[in-house]
Amino acid sequence: MTLADQLVIAPVVLPAITAAVALLVMRRRRHLGAGVSLAGCILSLLAGIALFAQAADGVIRTYPLGNWPAPFGIVLVLDRLSTAMLVLAGVLGVIVMVHALATGADRRGWHFHPLFQFQLLGLNGAFLTGDLFNLFVFFEVLLIASYGLMLHGQGAARLKAGVAYVIVNIVGSALFLIALGLLYGLTGTLNMADLARRVAEVPPGDAGLMRAAGLLLTAVFALKAAAVPLHLWLPRTYSATMPLVAALFAIMTKVGVYALIRVVPLIFGAGADAAAWVPSPWLFPAALLTAALGFAGVLAARGLREQAAFAVMGSTGTVMLVLSAWTPVTTAAALYYLVHSTFAGAALFLVADVTLRLRGQYGEAAVAAPRFAGQQATGLLFVAAAIAAAGLPPLSGFIGKLLMLRATADIPAQAAIWATILVTTLLAVIGFARTGSTIFWKAAAPGAAAITAAPLSRAAFLGPALAIAALVALTIAGGAASGWAVAAADQLFDTQAYIAAMLGSADGR
């Protein structure tokens, strides 16, 4: 195995090493620990970019841990989709880490940096694994880290929301284990490629159990994605936690969507016999309601953090709505919008964080207040983030929505999908315009208390500016990015190539 082949393990190993080193050094030299954490984020991003370039040739590569062959050992799988998600997580991690260091938010708890790195480890592992049980393990890693990050900075409201968040995810983990138990009992394997071969061989008498296992997995992934009716935890959790942590959490719902994209066409696709496309009848109405309720929440929100949380929920619903058609064309459009919406959600949360710090006692609530330092710059950043989140030109959200409309032009549910996308766009525009005009341009009532806030350095604007820059880069590279999305979707639906790359000549029986 060459050095280039061994690079596959780097996105998992680097955060683990960084977390340990940062924890050891920051007790004595806190700034050094923060520098180690930032360096680890940058190295993880560079590793993801190198793997992205490696996967551009369309070859699916595998990395058997301990040199145990599939389906018996743990195998990491490198393809176009997994490497793109690694780059997405890497870029987002660097942006959020820069913002944390620039604002000093990382200093509100001793364990921010180790938890941050373990969060990245869980994300990267979930994107790379080729085994459902190890997907469960990496889910648990990122969830345990998210519990600590969610409580970072303390506070009664944060603790209350955190307890609900933990309970919901414990239930999700239990359902995941039940689904895995059913699948293993029916097929004798949890390797994704091996499952893809064995699902169709399940006896007719067990077909009902196989469909139940598929629906349980769908429910688990829908819970991670905060799809209706499993969505109630997200607005409360994301609006209660620190905005910079919520910015990192913008990718958490997309992990659920990624799991659906990875599992459904491969295991429950056309070759699954009686269990073929079993999630489809349930996913479409859930996605439609998620998009509608998410952007209705944007319209009704009373503050920037709450508005950003509902925007993340609505954008995830939009991705799943288009994805539910399960064709390569609609999947490609959904992948492009998935990347865009992650950066747009993060940008909204980072702008909310800057606003919260600058407005003192008024915070990020949608109420008029006296003018504050940096109001014009913060307002411009909000406008850019709102344009992106609403899907208006000239940013990449407009490209993503055009791609989704075009991809769904010939499917039976076209009218419902188009109406949902267009109406939710209007709701987002009205909601963001109302909030932005109130916070950044409406004059305070006479006699309003003057703002008391600590001065904020210019470096504090770097995080949201980088998030906006990522959206601009995605817009400029729209042609290349949409081309990548098409290639990634085609590779996803070529299930035989995935199975051959994973299992080779082994029969796995």
Disulfide bonds with the S-S distance in Angstrom:
none
